[in-house]
Amino acid sequence: MAVAENLDIEKIMLSNPNNTFNIADLGCSVGPNTFSSVENIIEAVQSKYQSQVPRLSASQIPDFQVFFNDHTSNDFNMLFRSLHDQNRQRYYAAGVPGSFYGSLFPRASIHFVYSSYALQWISRVPKEVMDKDSPAWNKGRIHYLNSTDEVVRAYQKQHAEDMECFLDARAQEIVCGGLMVLIIPGHQLQGSTNDSHSFLNVTYRLLGSSLMDMARKGVVSEDKADSFNIPIYHMSPQELEAVVEKNGCFSIEGVDHLPQIPKLDTVTKNAQLIASHSRAVTEELFKQHFGDELSLDELFDLYCRKLEEQPSIFDSMGTTTFLAVLKRKAN
């Protein structure tokens, strides 16, 4: 839908003498979801070419080049083994390691940027929340949700700086008329981070309390537990609109809210689902911070039990995930 309504093929053809349509997936991980998304994007672009310029010959349909981006620690070998195993030959593929908060591609070289469930990761934990002498020291917690106003502001500041860098870099790389489609797990309204009963707040609080319980028992160092924070920020659509307006190089063509995670039929199944998802998201962070000192099985078993003890949170499972479509303005 984003491609059909917003991509201007004729404008892109005029600025595309090589007849290659370049797609970038930012925060691709190791598949297979990224491959399905890329296939859908290519199908939509091909359909748009054929509908907007119906007399195109087969030779005028562009080749597709897809750049898969993630951090340097991402397992690109696994990514490309999966791609090869599926024998996909509809596009050329390349890996681009590096942070998407910096420059990744040459100027005006990308026609379509896609990023799914990646922009909630900020570039680093704010320094203030790990400083014992700072009013924003986040002792006894692992995240800004359910924390003090100082911690919330530190995360907000880091996120705003990161998004400014993200949009500045993409403004240089995306051609005029090019699109950016972002799927972002966020918050419903700006300022809603203090809702202590929201699904996000409760799940982060319970995971944090599980870690702190283990620290109190001496399983892990209390100092190490106090210095552990998850570098995730859930922005609101209003925050996205504000940073896009400040950047000035993109127009927001649409923002749609996506369906939430469906609730399963028992409390135990819901708890196991959330614990499993949380572990997949945070496991590497725990390993990097604690090494072998922390038993992840013990941590997430405890977390799962705490979730089961609060069944009411499953009445509103999931984050407020939204899909935003941005178009690069003319210079």
Disulfide bonds with the S-S distance in Angstrom:
none
